[in-house]
Amino acid sequence: MKIIASDYDGTINYNGVSKEDRDAIAKFRKAGNKFGVNTGRDLEMALWILHDMKGELDFLICCTGAIIVDGSGSIIYEKRQKIDHARHIEIINEARRLGFGNFSVSDRLTRVYMDRNDKIPCALDLLSEFTQTNLWFMKEESGIEFLKYLDENHADYMKGFRNGGAIDIPPLGSSKPTGLIEYAKMFDNVDEIYTVGDNLNDIPMLEAFCSFAVSNAQPEVKEIAKHQCNRIADMIEFILEGK
């Protein structure tokens, strides 16, 4: 059995999911393989992917590896982290200083949200754990500076993954590849794992497995990926033909 894990936004969803890709996914799954999405979206946003691709996915990894749901939306794996409220507030304040657009902390489907004009929400105290923290910066340079700040001051508490001005922060130790590894552990007949993506936050999973970059991928992603493809259908044809 083979497993394909695809990033969603900008990879399989590029101005919508094409009929060619949907047909190829169906062919891949009919051959006894597993196809799923591996995304940095939080659980609430990720469930919209299942709605869009109803019955077409075997799994969905979201929150940058922290949560895995099956094709019906049931959680089959999750990792959470206890919130240190003082440190979270300190981190929010630094993000505000750097010019964030918005900020959210999620525990499954419970979310505390704020934009740049809000004060620190007391509602953060209602969460004792988080499955992902998400930030969006109006300037990409600010996101880069924020990640440097995290690495220098909070590496024992948080590690972020950047996609342009968006920063996804799962529980410490979680990542796109770790989530995929946890999914693969559920089977004893996995021959090969393939990944495909387009942006910087996909690089860890592309480095860890046999990888493809779509044609619209960032240059850094194309440098890392072992193969390139115009669309998911091309990747699946390549795999099924054993090239």
Phi, psi and omega per residue, in radians:
M1 nan 2.411 3.099
K2 -1.932 2.630 3.100
I3 -2.137 2.296 2.966
I4 -2.008 2.239 3.024
A5 -2.032 2.067 -3.102
S6 -1.947 2.397 2.883
D7 -1.070 2.786 -3.090
Y8 -1.746 -1.264 -3.033
D9 -1.168 2.113 3.131
G10 1.514 -0.117 -3.126
T11 -2.006 -1.393 3.064
I12 -1.429 -0.572 3.080
N13 -1.703 1.590 3.114
Y14 -2.185 1.671 -2.962
N15 1.041 0.710 -3.097
G16 1.700 2.898 3.090
V17 -1.618 2.134 -3.029
S18 -1.299 2.738 3.079
K19 -1.096 -0.648 3.127
E20 -1.057 -0.746 3.121
D21 -1.200 -0.722 3.129
R22 -1.077 -0.739 3.138
D23 -1.144 -0.696 3.140
A24 -1.165 -0.704 3.098
I25 -1.071 -0.762 3.123
A26 -1.062 -0.718 3.118
K27 -1.131 -0.744 3.139
F28 -1.086 -0.772 -3.124
R29 -1.229 -0.657 3.138
K30 -1.091 -0.465 3.115
A31 -1.374 0.084 3.080
G32 1.649 0.275 -3.120
N33 -1.807 3.026 -3.128
K34 -2.035 2.344 3.094
F35 -2.216 2.342 3.124
G36 -2.656 3.088 -3.141
V37 -1.939 2.442 3.104
N38 -2.159 1.874 -2.946
T39 -2.260 2.744 3.028
G40 -1.499 -0.073 3.120
R41 -1.069 2.639 3.013
D42 -1.304 3.048 -3.017
L43 -1.060 -0.760 -3.110
E44 -1.035 -0.850 -3.127
M45 -1.216 -0.578 -3.127
A46 -1.183 -0.574 -3.132
L47 -1.133 -0.382 3.034
W48 -1.164 -0.481 3.078
I49 -1.146 -0.774 3.091
L50 -1.063 -0.638 3.104
H51 -1.126 -0.716 -3.125
D52 -1.243 -0.611 -3.078
M53 -2.012 0.783 -3.060
K54 -1.006 2.161 3.112
G55 1.380 0.034 -3.074
E56 -1.851 -0.114 -3.097
L57 -2.065 2.501 3.022
D58 -1.549 -0.482 -3.107
F59 -2.727 2.808 3.075
L60 -2.459 2.019 3.076
I61 -1.728 2.174 -3.114
C62 -2.324 -3.078 -3.072
C63 0.913 0.664 3.098
T64 0.888 0.877 3.045
G65 1.649 -0.123 -3.034
A66 -1.426 -0.435 -3.126
I67 -2.314 2.384 3.021
I68 -2.141 2.274 3.027
V69 -2.086 2.685 3.081
D70 -1.473 -3.065 -3.061
G71 -1.112 -0.307 3.121
S72 -1.643 -0.094 3.129
G73 1.694 0.065 3.120
S74 -1.411 2.354 3.131
I75 -1.232 2.203 3.121
I76 -2.012 -0.126 3.057
Y77 -2.817 2.487 3.011
E78 -2.715 2.653 3.041
K79 -2.292 2.290 3.129
R80 -2.166 2.845 3.125
Q81 -2.313 2.418 3.106
K82 -1.172 2.379 -3.138
I83 -1.473 2.247 2.907
D84 -1.648 1.747 -2.978
H85 -1.066 -0.679 -3.125
A86 -1.106 -0.754 -3.134
R87 -1.225 -0.667 3.108
H88 -1.059 -0.751 3.139
I89 -1.150 -0.702 3.077
E90 -1.044 -0.725 -3.137
I91 -1.192 -0.691 3.082
I92 -1.064 -0.767 -3.124
N93 -1.090 -0.667 3.098
E94 -1.185 -0.695 3.093
A95 -1.091 -0.683 3.092
R96 -1.099 -0.735 3.141
R97 -1.060 -0.598 -3.110
L98 -1.467 -0.093 3.053
G99 1.613 0.853 3.112
F100 -1.256 2.720 3.082
G101 -1.591 -0.739 3.056
N102 -2.758 2.954 -3.004
F103 -2.651 2.401 3.061
S104 -2.540 2.626 3.036
V105 -2.179 2.248 -3.070
S106 -2.116 2.509 2.909
D107 -2.199 1.741 -2.950
R108 0.966 -2.019 -3.096
L109 -1.690 0.046 3.088
T110 -1.600 2.221 -3.044
R111 -2.343 2.389 2.966
V112 -1.860 2.181 -3.013
Y113 -2.220 2.557 3.015
M114 -2.644 2.641 3.001
D115 -1.927 -3.073 -2.970
R116 -1.144 -0.300 -3.128
N117 -1.636 -0.142 -3.108
D118 -1.458 2.673 2.972
K119 -1.441 2.929 3.116
I120 -0.996 2.133 -3.059
P121 -1.330 2.245 3.071
C122 -1.143 -0.333 3.132
A123 -1.091 -0.337 3.082
L124 -1.004 -0.531 3.126
D125 -1.159 -0.283 3.133
L126 -1.339 -0.287 3.117
L127 -1.722 2.288 3.063
S128 -1.802 -0.340 3.117
E129 -2.408 2.832 3.050
F130 -2.373 2.585 3.032
T131 -1.794 -0.301 2.976
Q132 -2.963 2.549 2.967
T133 -2.014 2.316 -3.096
N134 -2.199 2.416 3.048
L135 -2.306 2.670 3.005
W136 -2.326 2.202 3.128
F137 -1.830 2.459 -3.130
M138 -1.213 -0.455 3.092
K139 -2.078 2.289 -3.124
E140 -1.039 -0.613 -3.141
E141 -1.076 -0.600 3.122
S142 -1.172 -0.642 3.081
G143 -1.118 -0.689 3.099
I144 -1.108 -0.778 3.133
E145 -1.135 -0.636 3.127
F146 -1.132 -0.744 3.112
L147 -1.096 -0.650 3.077
K148 -1.102 -0.723 3.089
Y149 -1.055 -0.785 3.121
L150 -1.061 -0.801 -3.112
D151 -1.083 -0.635 -3.075
E152 -1.458 -0.413 -3.011
N153 -2.129 -0.377 -3.036
H154 -2.426 0.551 -3.089
A155 -1.115 -0.403 3.110
D156 -1.457 -0.037 -3.081
Y157 -2.172 -0.592 -3.056
M158 -2.541 2.531 2.938
K159 -2.373 2.214 -3.093
G160 -1.819 2.726 3.100
F161 -2.184 2.234 -2.981
R162 -1.794 2.453 3.020
N163 -2.362 1.588 -3.002
G164 1.154 -2.174 3.102
G165 -1.571 -0.012 3.139
A166 -1.598 2.391 3.108
I167 -2.127 2.175 3.078
D168 -1.894 2.255 -3.102
I169 -2.209 1.724 3.098
P170 -1.457 3.091 3.001
P171 -0.947 2.515 -3.073
L172 -0.984 2.274 -3.117
G173 1.725 -0.239 3.091
S174 -1.585 2.607 3.101
S175 -2.873 2.990 3.096
K176 -1.001 -0.776 3.124
P177 -1.185 -0.638 -3.132
T178 -1.155 -0.643 3.087
G179 -1.105 -0.710 3.135
L180 -1.185 -0.650 3.079
I181 -1.089 -0.745 3.126
E182 -1.092 -0.670 3.117
Y183 -1.163 -0.777 -3.119
A184 -1.090 -0.518 3.121
K185 -1.095 -0.324 -3.112
M186 -1.329 -0.073 -3.118
F187 -2.255 2.668 3.123
D188 -1.970 0.213 -3.098
N189 -2.292 0.609 -3.139
V190 -1.461 2.066 3.135
D191 -1.497 -0.709 -3.064
E192 -2.733 2.579 3.077
I193 -2.064 2.273 3.135
Y194 -2.082 2.556 3.100
T195 -2.300 2.689 3.113
V196 -2.564 2.429 -3.105
G197 -2.775 -3.089 -3.072
D198 -2.383 -0.304 -2.990
N199 -2.276 3.098 -2.966
L200 -1.060 -0.614 -3.116
N201 -1.271 -0.111 3.059
D202 -1.520 -0.280 -3.024
I203 -0.974 -0.763 3.137
P204 -0.987 -0.729 -3.132
M205 -1.327 -0.491 3.093
L206 -1.220 -0.611 3.107
E207 -1.233 -0.515 -3.009
A208 -1.463 -0.406 -3.030
F209 -2.356 3.028 3.025
C210 -1.069 2.157 -2.843
S211 -2.246 2.684 3.079
F212 -2.285 2.555 2.979
A213 -2.027 2.335 3.079
V214 -1.291 2.835 -2.996
S215 -1.112 -0.438 3.139
N216 -1.608 0.193 -3.090
A217 -1.173 2.728 3.034
Q218 -1.082 2.593 -3.123
P219 -0.953 -0.671 -3.138
E220 -1.104 -0.581 3.140
V221 -1.246 -0.739 3.124
K222 -1.104 -0.558 3.115
E223 -1.188 -0.581 -3.085
I224 -1.432 -0.720 -3.032
A225 -1.126 2.524 3.126
K226 -1.325 -0.506 -3.101
H227 -2.383 2.866 3.033
Q228 -2.217 2.648 3.126
C229 -2.570 2.674 3.101
N230 -1.341 -0.596 -3.123
R231 -2.692 2.960 -3.131
I232 -1.036 -0.654 -3.137
A233 -1.017 -0.677 3.121
D234 -1.147 -0.712 3.111
M235 -1.074 -0.802 -3.115
I236 -1.133 -0.712 3.092
E237 -1.060 -0.751 3.115
F238 -1.029 -0.781 -3.103
I239 -1.210 -0.808 -3.084
L240 -1.182 -0.484 3.092
E241 -1.462 -0.068 3.068
G242 1.193 0.608 -3.120
K243 -1.355 nan nan
